Amino acid sequence: MTRYKAIIAYDGTQFSGFQRQSHQRTIQEEIEKTLLKLNSGREVLIQGAGRTDAGVHAYGQVIHFDLSNLRDLEKLRFALDTQTPDDIDVKKIEVVSDDFHCRYQKHTKTYEFLVDVGRPKNPMMRHYATHFPYPIDVSLIEEAIKDLEGTHDFTGFTAAGTSIENKVRTITTAKVSYDESRHFLTFVFTGNGFLYKQVRNMVGTLLKIGNKRMPVNQIQKIIASKDRHLAGPTAAPNGLYLKEISYED
């Protein structure tokens, strides 16, 4: 068997998330359906580095899968890219070692979150940016977002019901920029892992801080207390992008 690693991008608007679900359209299902055809009707299971939710997009999701024989990489990439639906793009394929696992191999993830703060909103971006129609002070967000960097227990930013016990994660980059001409805020977070809905909960909190409905030191309070009730609402998924996954050598 030969193990392949692929970098894919997708528009998550019409998907119920990455992971296969019964009677739902998912990225995993669409790619496995195509691999079934390319592998002469023999089932191929894929593994994903991250299980993005319904409506979440990706520029650089990573998957791996096994095929029984060595294929020409560009021919395989082209076949996967052209035979999967138009809202999935297969950007790159390479051969990796048999013990490579895209989810468990040590890596960092970078997420981007786009917020449309224009009034009225940009209708062309309704599926690709979360709209926030309230007054906002970007300088308050710039000050507060720094408190997310470092190694912390992010229990206070986790969705209720998560089964993961260890909620300590390290965020190496947390920043925000504002495009005044387009009225877009862009949040970027890089870390060694993120909990279920963590990025969306952090963004929801930062937007409330920027709107002066929470104090600028609210991030510190949430981390110290581990209390989800102190954080802001979960931001809508349409502004979230899995931007990049980087593996250690």
Residue pairs with C-beta under 8 A, 6 or more apart in sequence:
1 66
1 67
1 68
1 98
2 66
2 67
2 68
2 69
2 70
2 71
2 95
3 64
3 65
3 66
3 95
3 96
3 97
3 98
3 100
4 64
4 65
4 66
4 67
4 71
4 76
4 93
4 94
4 95
4 96
5 62
5 63
5 64
5 93
5 94
5 95
5 96
5 100
5 102
6 62
6 63
6 64
6 65
6 77
6 80
6 90
6 91
6 92
6 93
6 94
7 60
7 61
7 62
7 90
7 91
7 92
7 93
8 27
8 31
8 58
8 61
8 62
8 63
8 88
8 89
8 90
8 91
9 57
9 58
9 59
9 60
9 61
9 88
9 89
9 91
10 27
10 57
10 58
10 61
10 87
10 88
10 89
11 57
11 87
11 127
12 27
12 52
12 54
12 55
12 56
12 57
12 58
12 237
12 238
13 55
13 57
13 87
13 127
13 238
14 25
14 87
15 25
15 26
15 27
15 54
15 55
15 87
16 24
16 25
16 26
16 54
17 24
17 26
17 27
17 51
17 52
17 53
17 54
17 56
18 26
18 27
18 28
18 48
18 50
18 51
18 52
18 61
19 26
19 28
19 48
19 51
20 26
20 28
20 29
20 32
27 48
27 52
27 61
27 88
28 46
28 48
30 84
30 85
30 88
31 46
31 63
31 80
31 84
31 88
32 43
32 44
32 45
32 46
34 79
34 80
34 83
34 84
35 44
35 46
35 65
35 80
36 42
36 43
36 44
37 83
38 76
38 79
38 80
38 83
39 67
39 68
42 68
44 65
44 66
44 67
45 65
46 63
46 64
46 65
47 63
47 64
47 65
47 101
47 102
47 103
48 61
48 62
48 63
48 102
48 103
49 61
49 62
49 63
49 102
49 103
49 107
49 109
49 245
50 61
50 103
50 109
50 242
50 245
52 58
52 61
52 240
52 242
53 197
53 237
53 240
54 237
55 127
55 236
55 237
55 238
55 240
56 237
56 238
56 240
56 241
56 242
57 128
57 238
57 240
57 241
57 242
58 241
58 242
58 243
59 112
59 241
59 242
59 243
59 244
60 91
60 110
60 242
60 243
60 244
60 245
61 242
61 245
62 102
62 245
63 102
64 96
64 100
64 101
64 102
70 95
73 93
73 94
73 95
76 93
77 90
77 91
77 92
77 93
80 90
80 93
81 89
81 90
84 90
102 245
105 247
105 248
106 192
106 247
106 248
107 192
107 245
107 246
107 247
107 248
108 172
108 190
108 191
108 192
108 245
108 246
109 190
109 191
109 192
109 193
109 194
109 242
109 244
109 245
110 173
110 188
110 189
110 190
110 243
110 244
110 245
110 246
111 188
111 189
111 190
111 194
111 199
111 240
111 241
111 242
111 243
112 186
112 187
112 188
112 240
112 241
112 243
113 130
113 186
113 187
113 188
113 189
113 199
113 200
113 203
113 235
113 239
113 240
113 241
114 125
114 128
114 129
114 130
114 184
114 185
114 186
114 187
114 239
114 241
115 129
115 130
115 131
115 132
115 184
115 185
115 186
115 187
115 203
115 207
115 235
115 239
116 122
116 125
116 129
116 130
116 131
116 132
116 183
116 184
116 239
117 131
117 132
117 133
117 136
117 183
117 184
117 185
118 131
118 182
118 183
118 184
119 133
120 133
121 131
121 133
122 129
122 182
122 183
126 238
127 238
128 238
128 239
129 184
129 238
129 239
130 203
130 235
130 236
130 238
130 239
132 185
132 207
132 211
134 211
135 211
136 185
136 207
136 210
136 211
137 210
137 211
137 212
138 176
138 178
138 185
138 210
140 209
140 210
140 212
140 216
141 176
141 185
141 206
141 207
141 209
141 210
142 176
143 216
144 206
144 209
144 216
144 217
144 218
144 219
145 174
145 175
145 176
145 187
145 206
145 219
146 174
147 217
147 219
147 220
147 223
148 171
148 174
148 189
148 202
148 219
149 171
149 172
149 173
149 174
150 170
150 171
151 168
151 169
151 170
152 168
152 169
152 171
152 223
153 167
153 168
153 223
153 226
154 167
154 168
154 169
154 195
154 198
154 223
155 167
155 226
155 228
156 222
156 223
156 225
156 226
156 227
156 228
156 230
156 231
157 195
157 198
157 201
157 202
157 205
157 222
157 228
157 231
158 164
158 167
158 195
158 196
158 197
158 198
158 201
158 228
159 195
159 196
159 197
159 201
159 234
160 228
162 195
162 196
164 195
164 196
167 195
169 191
169 192
169 193
169 194
169 195
169 198
170 191
170 192
171 189
171 190
171 191
172 190
172 191
172 192
173 188
173 189
173 190
173 191
174 187
174 188
174 189
174 190
174 202
175 187
175 188
176 185
176 186
176 187
176 188
176 206
177 185
177 186
177 188
178 184
178 185
178 186
179 185
179 186
187 199
187 202
187 203
187 206
188 243
189 199
189 202
197 234
199 240
200 234
200 235
200 236
200 237
200 240
201 228
201 231
201 232
201 234
201 235
202 231
203 235
203 239
204 231
204 232
204 233
204 234
204 235
205 214
205 218
205 219
205 222
205 231
205 232
206 219
206 232
207 232
207 235
208 214
208 218
208 232
208 233
209 215
209 216
209 218
209 219
209 232
214 232
218 230
218 231
221 230
222 230
222 231
